[in-house]
Amino acid sequence: MTPEIKKNPAIAKRVEEIALALGQVRSVVDTPGEIDAANKVYEIFSQMDYWKEHPENLYFVPVKDDPIGRKSCTAILEGKKGNSKKTVIMIGHIDHVGISDYGNLQEYSNSPFELMEKFKEIELPPSAKRDLESGEYIFCRGLFDMKTGDAAIMAVMEDMSKHLDELEGNLIFSAVCDEEGNSGGVLNCDPDYVRLAEERGYEYLAMLDADYITEEYEGDPNKYIYIGTVGKTMPTFYIVGKETHVGESFKGLDPNQIAAAITMRVNLNPEFADVADGEVALPPITLKQRDLKTEYSVQTAKAATIYFNYATHCSTPEIILEKMLKVGQECFEETMDVLNERYKKFCEMAKREYTPLPFVPRAMSFDQLMDAVRKEVPNLDELVKAKAEELMKTDMDSRDRSTAICAYVHDMWSDRDPVVIVYFSSPYYPHVFIEGKSQKDKNLIAAVEKAVNEAETDYQIGYKKFFPYISDLSYAAVPDETVVETFKSNMPGYGITYDLPFDTIKKLNLPVLDIGAFGKDAHRWTERIEKKFSFNVTPELIYRTLLNLLEISK
């Protein structure tokens, strides 16, 4: 295809039209609005000539067993030049986070122009106010994260569909639901990609997402293309103490104190920040910390739990588990040192004989707990399976189900002494590290570099190895078997309360990249896109990258 086609200003106008049409659909995650968004994508594609002539290449992919019937929309474009089977998969999510943060402006959150008029009447943060007054931004929930990216892909496909004799290869785009939740959209699309490869002979080259990009720090002059994506695990601590009456405090062990020590040690500690090729992931941060008492009483808590959001560039669940076991052991030991020091001081004040507290620090993984309890309960695995199935009948949060299973297993153990048990909660997003070793990696890197060099823009465009925000790109490739097994055996309820189609993902095993619309304040009420880059440069970079990748991969 000629450069004139790729820089056609009509594409920019079309991106804006589609983005605004999608943006005005309120599609809060876990609501029927996601279905409305999928229907809108289908409607827009169905009005294009190619999909009128090839309706078999436009269809919905339902989320299996979804209580509200959510679905993704997939559109396929097959080039006519050379009958090539080379194919690029593209994804983009159509859900967005809730709108409660808009306060009394909630009704306008998906009506950009009305919203911006209302914004003129209220006090905005300085940066948002400047951008509103500049006229260079559009404010709207979901427009930045990430319906403008969806629109860029759709407009590019529409333009390419008019020049099929020049297109050597094929494109698949899935507008997926549930990205802001549990990635049910892409996890149900993955088996469909495998089906298409088997039925049509497609040879997949890469997976491209158009999720949002933003400045990495205030005043950052760069716009980024990300080749690869960050991962995420959720290491969790189940901390068993020794309950006691508050009138005999030193006879017990408060699990909250160990939990506090673990939080102080891990939370935002660069010691645990993952580094690969000089790029640094954010260190872990707690997403929940609590004890498990359900009532008020003057008995201290028996158990507490904490789970962390742990971003990864190269660390596997096995590595993280080892690190967190060390943390659990050391923090337990530190807590006992503090408590013994305090107890000794108290005994001196009360003129009592001091005897060191009897609690012995120890930490173990969930699979080690299972091994210990199996020796006493031979049918443990059957019991755990039944417990997990029972919990699935409740509306309990997935993380709480894992905690309940861990507690259930521990309660069957005859050993009642304090212990720290480490396991994984859902979800798990594998990182995808594009090291440039495989031919597919090399082709993708070359295609992106060529696209950036050819793009007609005055923006400064940089490359990064990892898309820094958790995304569905994690489900384009899978780590090795050791990694998978470590996660499975240390996630209570895995296979029932939570499951990943590792075998399916392995069949794809694709390098990934993100070329998105630019804006600011994702997941905030001041969410907005910058028009010039998003409507002009984003689709051009996508267009050129796709063509380059298909050409290089011949």
C-alpha positions in Angstrom: 0.0 0.0 0.0 1.2 3.5 -0.8 2.3 6.0 1.8 -0.5 8.3 0.5 -3.0 5.8 1.8 -1.3 5.5 5.2 -1.3 9.2 5.9 -4.8 9.9 4.5 -6.3 12.6 6.7 -9.7 10.9 6.2 -8.5 8.1 8.5 -7.9 10.7 11.3 -11.5 12.0 10.9 -12.8 8.4 10.9 -10.9 7.6 14.1 -12.6 10.5 15.8 -16.0 9.6 14.6 -15.7 6.0 15.7 -14.1 7.0 19.0 -16.9 9.3 19.9 -19.5 6.7 18.9 -17.9 4.2 21.2 -17.2 6.7 24.0 -20.9 7.6 24.3 -21.7 3.9 25.2 -21.5 3.5 28.9 -19.8 0.2 29.3 -18.8 -0.1 33.0 -17.1 -3.4 33.6 -19.3 -6.1 35.0 -22.5 -4.5 33.7 -24.8 -5.0 30.6 -23.2 -1.9 29.2 -20.3 -4.1 28.0 -22.8 -5.9 25.8 -24.0 -2.6 24.4 -20.4 -1.7 23.5 -19.8 -5.0 21.7 -23.0 -4.5 19.8 -21.9 -1.0 18.8 -18.6 -2.3 17.4 -20.5 -5.0 15.5 -22.8 -2.3 14.1 -20.0 -0.1 12.9 -18.2 -2.9 11.2 -21.4 -4.3 9.6 -21.9 -1.0 7.9 -18.6 -1.3 6.1 -18.6 -2.8 2.6 -16.1 -5.6 3.2 -18.1 -7.0 6.1 -21.4 -6.6 4.2 -19.9 -8.9 1.6 -18.2 -11.2 4.2 -20.5 -11.4 7.2 -18.8 -14.7 8.2 -15.8 -12.6 9.1 -17.7 -10.6 11.8 -19.1 -12.4 14.8 -19.4 -12.4 18.6 -17.3 -14.5 21.0 -19.3 -15.1 24.2 -17.7 -15.2 27.7 -18.4 -18.8 28.8 -20.7 -19.1 31.8 -20.9 -15.3 32.2 -23.9 -14.5 34.4 -24.8 -11.4 32.4 -24.0 -12.8 28.9 -21.0 -10.6 28.0 -19.3 -11.0 24.7 -16.5 -9.7 22.5 -16.7 -8.8 18.9 -14.2 -10.2 16.3 -13.6 -8.9 12.8 -11.4 -10.6 10.3 -9.9 -9.0 7.2 -8.3 -11.2 4.6 -6.0 -9.7 2.0 -6.1 -10.9 -1.6 -2.5 -10.4 -2.6 -0.5 -13.7 -2.8 -3.0 -15.7 -0.7 -0.8 -15.3 2.3 -1.6 -17.0 5.6 0.5 -14.6 7.6 -1.8 -12.9 10.2 -1.6 -10.3 12.9 -4.0 -10.4 15.8 -5.1 -7.1 17.3 -7.1 -6.6 20.5 -8.7 -3.6 22.4 -11.0 -3.6 25.3 -14.4 -2.0 25.2 -15.2 -1.9 28.9 -14.2 0.9 31.3 -14.1 1.5 35.0 -17.0 2.9 37.0 -18.2 6.5 37.0 -18.8 7.2 40.7 -15.7 9.4 40.8 -17.6 12.0 38.6 -19.8 12.8 41.6 -22.9 14.8 40.6 -21.6 14.9 37.0 -22.0 11.1 36.5 -24.8 11.5 34.0 -22.4 13.4 31.7 -19.4 11.0 32.1 -20.0 9.5 28.6 -21.2 12.6 26.9 -17.9 14.4 26.2 -19.1 17.7 24.9 -21.7 18.2 27.6 -19.1 17.0 30.2 -16.6 19.6 29.0 -19.2 22.4 29.2 -19.9 21.3 32.8 -16.2 21.3 33.6 -16.0 25.0 32.6 -18.2 25.7 35.6 -16.2 23.9 38.3 -12.7 23.9 39.7 -10.4 21.4 37.9 -6.9 20.4 38.8 -4.5 22.8 37.1 -3.2 20.4 34.5 -6.8 19.4 33.5 -7.9 23.0 33.4 -5.0 23.9 31.0 -5.9 21.0 28.7 -9.6 21.8 28.7 -8.9 25.5 27.8 -6.4 24.5 25.1 -9.1 22.8 23.0 -6.6 20.0 22.2 -8.2 17.4 24.5 -11.5 15.6 24.8 -12.7 14.5 28.2 -14.9 11.3 28.5 -14.9 8.2 30.6 -13.4 5.3 28.6 -12.4 7.4 25.6 -8.8 7.4 26.7 -8.8 3.9 28.3 -9.3 2.7 25.6 -12.0 3.3 23.0 -9.9 5.7 20.9 -7.4 2.9 20.5 -10.2 0.6 19.4 -11.3 3.3 16.9 -7.8 3.6 15.5 -7.7 -0.1 14.7 -11.2 -0.1 13.3 -10.5 2.9 11.0 -7.2 1.3 9.8 -9.0 -1.9 9.0 -11.7 -0.1 7.2 -9.2 1.7 5.0 -7.3 -1.5 4.3 -10.5 -3.2 3.3 -10.7 -0.9 0.4 -7.3 -2.0 -1.0 -7.4 -5.8 -0.5 -5.5 -6.4 -3.8 -2.5 -4.6 -2.1 -2.8 -6.4 1.3 -0.7 -9.5 1.5 -1.8 -11.2 4.7 -4.7 -11.1 7.2 -5.8 -9.1 10.2 -7.9 -10.2 13.2 -9.3 -7.6 15.6 -11.2 -8.5 18.8 -13.0 -5.8 20.7 -12.9 -7.6 24.1 -15.0 -7.2 27.2 -13.9 -7.6 30.8 -10.4 -6.2 30.6 -10.9 -4.1 33.6 -12.1 -7.1 35.5 -10.8 -10.7 35.0 -9.9 -10.6 31.3 -12.8 -12.9 30.4 -13.0 -11.4 26.9 -9.5 -12.2 25.7 -9.3 -15.6 27.6 -12.4 -16.7 25.5 -11.0 -15.2 22.3 -7.7 -17.1 22.6 -9.3 -20.5 21.9 -11.1 -18.9 18.9 -7.7 -17.8 17.5 -6.5 -21.4 17.8 -9.6 -22.6 16.0 -9.1 -20.1 13.2 -5.5 -21.1 12.8 -6.5 -24.8 12.5 -9.5 -24.1 10.1 -8.0 -21.4 7.9 -4.2 -22.1 8.2 -3.4 -18.7 9.7 0.2 -18.2 10.8 0.2 -15.7 13.6 3.0 -13.1 13.7 2.2 -11.0 16.8 -0.5 -9.6 19.0 -1.0 -5.8 18.9 -3.0 -3.9 21.5 -3.9 -0.2 21.2 -4.3 0.4 24.9 -3.6 4.0 26.1 -0.2 5.6 26.4 0.7 8.5 28.7 3.6 10.5 30.0 5.7 8.5 32.4 6.4 11.6 34.5 5.2 15.2 34.4 6.7 17.0 31.4 7.8 13.7 29.7 8.4 14.7 26.0 8.1 11.2 24.7 5.3 9.2 23.2 6.0 5.5 23.6 5.6 2.3 21.7 5.9 -0.7 24.0 7.2 -4.0 22.7 6.4 -6.5 25.5 4.2 -6.1 28.6 4.5 -6.1 32.3 3.1 -9.1 34.3 1.4 -9.3 37.7 1.3 -11.8 40.5 -0.6 -11.6 43.8 1.6 -13.1 46.5 -0.6 -13.6 49.6 0.2 -14.3 53.2 -2.1 -16.3 55.5 -0.7 -15.6 59.0 -1.7 -17.9 61.8 -1.1 -16.5 65.3 -2.2 -17.7 68.7 -5.4 -16.2 70.1 -5.7 -15.1 73.7 -7.7 -13.0 76.0 -6.5 -9.4 76.0 -6.0 -9.7 79.8 -3.3 -12.2 79.1 -1.8 -10.6 76.0 1.7 -12.0 76.2 0.3 -15.6 76.2 -0.8 -15.1 72.6 0.7 -14.0 69.3 -1.2 -11.3 67.4 -1.0 -12.1 63.6 -1.6 -8.4 62.9 1.8 -7.6 64.2 3.5 -10.0 61.8 1.3 -8.7 59.0 2.4 -5.2 59.8 6.0 -6.2 59.7 5.5 -7.9 56.3 3.8 -4.8 54.9 6.6 -2.5 56.2 9.1 -4.8 54.6 7.5 -5.3 51.2 5.3 -2.3 50.5 6.8 -0.1 47.8 10.3 -1.5 48.6 12.6 -1.1 45.6 14.3 -4.3 46.8 11.5 -6.1 45.1 11.2 -4.0 42.0 11.8 -6.2 38.9 14.5 -5.1 36.5 15.0 -6.3 32.9 17.1 -4.6 30.2 17.4 -1.5 32.4 13.6 -1.1 32.7 12.3 -1.1 36.3 8.8 -2.3 37.3 7.1 -0.6 40.2 7.7 -2.3 43.5 4.8 -4.3 45.2 2.0 -2.6 47.0 -0.7 -4.0 49.3 -4.2 -4.3 47.9 -5.6 -5.7 51.1 -4.5 -6.3 54.7 -6.9 -7.5 57.4 -7.4 -9.9 60.2 -10.1 -12.6 59.9 -12.1 -11.9 63.0 -15.8 -11.6 62.0 -17.0 -10.2 65.3 -16.0 -7.9 68.2 -14.6 -9.6 71.2 -11.8 -9.3 73.7 -10.1 -12.3 72.1 -7.2 -11.4 69.8 -7.3 -12.4 66.2 -6.4 -16.0 65.2 -5.3 -15.2 61.7 -4.7 -12.3 59.3 -4.1 -12.0 55.6 -2.3 -9.6 53.2 -2.0 -9.7 49.4 0.3 -7.6 47.2 0.1 -6.4 43.7 3.5 -7.5 42.4 4.6 -6.3 38.9 7.0 -8.5 37.0 9.4 -8.0 34.1 11.3 -11.2 34.5 10.5 -12.8 37.9 8.4 -16.0 37.7 6.0 -17.2 40.4 8.7 -19.6 41.6 11.2 -16.7 42.2 8.5 -14.6 43.9 7.4 -17.4 46.1 10.9 -18.0 47.3 11.4 -14.2 48.0 8.1 -14.0 49.9 8.9 -17.1 52.0 12.1 -15.5 53.0 10.2 -12.3 53.9 7.7 -14.3 55.9 10.4 -16.1 57.9 12.4 -12.9 58.5 9.5 -10.8 59.5 8.2 -13.5 61.9 11.7 -13.6 63.4 11.9 -9.8 63.7 8.5 -9.7 65.3 9.5 -12.2 67.9 12.7 -10.2 68.6 10.5 -7.1 69.2 8.0 -9.0 71.3 10.6 -10.7 73.5 12.3 -7.3 74.1 9.0 -5.8 75.1 8.0 -8.7 77.2 11.3 -8.6 79.0 10.9 -4.9 79.7 7.3 -5.5 80.9 8.5 -8.3 83.3 11.1 -6.0 84.7 8.5 -3.3 85.3 6.1 -5.8 86.9 8.8 -7.5 88.9 8.1 -10.9 87.3 10.5 -13.6 86.1 11.1 -13.3 82.3 11.0 -16.4 80.2 11.3 -16.0 76.4 8.0 -16.3 74.5 7.6 -19.9 73.1 6.6 -19.1 69.5 9.0 -20.4 66.9 9.1 -18.4 63.6 8.4 -20.4 60.5 7.1 -19.8 57.0 5.8 -22.3 54.4 4.2 -22.4 51.0 0.7 -23.6 50.3 1.9 -26.7 48.5 4.1 -27.5 51.6 1.0 -27.1 53.8 -0.9 -29.5 51.5 1.9 -32.0 51.7 1.9 -31.8 55.5 -1.8 -32.2 55.8 -2.0 -35.1 53.3 0.0 -37.2 55.7 -2.9 -36.9 58.2 -5.8 -36.6 55.8 -5.2 -39.0 52.8 -8.3 -37.7 50.9 -7.3 -34.1 51.3 -7.4 -33.3 47.6 -11.0 -34.6 47.3 -12.0 -32.5 50.2 -10.3 -29.3 48.9 -12.0 -29.8 45.5 -15.4 -30.1 47.2 -14.8 -27.0 49.3 -13.8 -25.0 46.2 -16.9 -26.1 44.4 -19.0 -25.2 47.4 -17.4 -21.7 47.5 -18.1 -21.2 43.8 -21.8 -21.3 44.7 -21.4 -18.1 46.8 -20.8 -14.5 45.7 -17.5 -14.4 47.6 -14.7 -12.6 46.0 -12.1 -14.8 44.2 -9.3 -13.7 46.6 -11.5 -14.5 49.6 -12.2 -17.9 48.2 -8.5 -18.7 48.1 -8.1 -17.5 51.7 -11.0 -19.6 52.8 -9.5 -22.7 51.2 -6.1 -22.0 52.8 -7.8 -21.7 56.2 -9.8 -24.8 55.5 -6.7 -26.9 54.8 -4.8 -25.4 57.8 -7.7 -26.1 60.2 -7.4 -29.9 59.3 -3.8 -29.9 60.4 -3.0 -31.1 63.9 -0.1 -28.6 64.2 -1.7 -25.5 65.9 1.5 -23.5 66.3 1.8 -20.1 64.6 2.9 -20.1 61.0 3.1 -17.8 57.9 1.7 -19.5 54.8 2.5 -18.0 51.4 0.4 -18.6 48.3 -0.9 -16.9 45.2 -4.3 -15.2 44.7 -5.9 -14.5 41.4 -5.4 -13.0 38.9 -2.1 -13.9 37.3 -0.8 -12.0 34.3 2.4 -13.4 32.8 4.9 -10.8 31.7 5.9 -11.0 28.0 9.6 -10.1 27.6 10.6 -9.5 24.0 14.3 -10.3 24.1 14.9 -10.4 20.3 16.0 -14.0 20.3 13.3 -15.6 18.1 12.7 -14.7 14.5 9.2 -13.4 15.4 10.7 -11.1 18.0 13.2 -9.8 15.5 10.6 -9.2 12.8 8.4 -7.3 15.2 11.2 -5.1 16.5 12.3 -4.3 12.9 8.7 -3.5 11.8 8.2 -1.1 14.6 11.5 0.7 14.1 10.8 1.1 10.4 7.3 2.4 11.1 8.7 5.0 13.6 11.4 6.1 11.1 8.9 6.5 8.3 6.1 8.2 10.3 5.5 11.8 9.3 5.3 13.4 12.8 7.1 16.0 14.9 6.5 14.0 18.1 9.4 12.4 19.8 8.7 8.6 19.8 10.5 6.3 22.1 10.6 2.5 22.7 10.0 0.6 25.8 10.3 -3.1 26.5 7.3 -3.4 28.8 3.8 -1.9 28.5 3.6 -0.7 32.2 -0.1 -1.2 32.8 -1.6 -4.6 33.3 -3.2 -5.7 30.0 -4.7 -8.5 28.1 -1.4 -8.8 26.1 -0.3 -11.1 29.0 -2.4 -13.8 27.5 -0.6 -14.0 24.1 2.3 -16.1 25.5 2.9 -18.4 28.4 5.9 -19.1 30.6 7.5 -22.5 30.7 6.1 -25.5 32.5 7.9 -25.0 35.8 6.4 -21.5 36.1 2.9 -22.8 35.4 3.1 -25.6 37.8 4.5 -23.5 40.7 1.5 -21.1 40.2 -1.1 -23.9 40.0 0.1 -25.8 43.0 0.3 -22.7 45.2 -3.0 -21.1 44.3 -5.7 -22.5 46.6 -8.6 -23.7 44.5 -6.8 -23.5 41.1 -8.8 -25.2 38.4 -12.1 -24.5 40.1 -12.2 -21.0 41.6 -9.7 -19.7 39.0 -8.3 -21.2 35.8 -6.1 -20.1 32.9 -6.0 -21.8 29.5 -2.3 -22.3 29.6 -2.3 -25.0 26.9 -4.3 -22.7 24.5 -2.1 -19.7 25.2 1.0 -21.9 24.5 -0.3 -22.6 21.1 -0.3 -18.9 20.3 3.0 -18.0 22.0 3.2 -14.6 20.3 5.4 -11.5 20.7 3.3 -8.5 21.7 3.3 -4.7 21.4 1.2 -1.7 22.3 0.6 1.4 20.1 -2.0 3.5 21.8 -3.8 6.8 21.8 -2.2 9.5 24.0 -3.9 11.2 26.9 -3.9 11.7 30.6 -5.5 10.6 33.9 -6.7 7.1 33.1 -9.2 5.9 35.7 -9.7 9.4 37.0 -12.6 11.8 36.5 -10.4 14.0 34.4 -9.6 11.2 31.9 -8.9 12.7 28.5 -7.3 12.1 25.1 -5.0 14.5 23.2 -6.6 14.7 19.8 -3.7 15.4 17.4 -1.5 12.4 18.3 -4.4 10.1 19.0 -6.3 10.7 15.7 -3.4 11.2 13.4 -0.2 9.5 14.7 -1.6 6.5 16.4 -3.4 5.1 13.3 -0.4 5.8 11.1 1.9 4.0 13.4 -0.5 1.0 13.6 -0.9 1.1 9.8 2.8 1.1 9.0 3.7 -1.4 11.7 1.1 -3.9 10.3 2.3 -3.5 6.7 5.9 -3.7 7.7 5.4 -6.8 9.8 3.5 -8.6 7.0 6.2 -7.6 4.5 9.2 -8.6 6.7 7.6 -11.9 7.7 7.2 -13.2 4.1 
